[in-house]
Amino acid sequence: QVQFVESGGGLVQPGGSLRLSCVASIDIVSFSTVGWYRQAPGLVREVVATVTYDNGTVYAHFVKGRFTISRDNAKNAWYLQMNNLNPDDTAVYYCNALDFKFRFGNWGQGTQVTVSS
């Protein structure tokens, strides 16, 4: 079973930045799409951003140009650069990936992002 390990979360003030990283246990060229998701307390998990094998990106409406997703196939990793964070971005952030049969991997522990002054 493929595993994903997220890192890079933390406490940041409003307007600050964080860069999240996700490393997969297998070669990520196996995936059609890799992405970032988040879940705030009491809310359902939602997609934040995805990037396809040919570098097509999709962002949630609330990103509004603040976040950038990228992937590094050589490192089996993908990233989420988050700028101009606000308290509404507070959540546990998860990474996951879809294979070419539209199957997700197992969800990891996630990384906590807290935006607060």
Secondary structure, 3 states (H helix, E strand, C coil): CCCEEEECCEEECCCCCEEEEEEECCCHHHEEEEEEEEECCCCCCEEEEEEECCCCEEECCCCCCCEEEEEEHHHCEEEEEECCCCHHHCEEEEEEEEECCCCECCCCCCEEEEECC
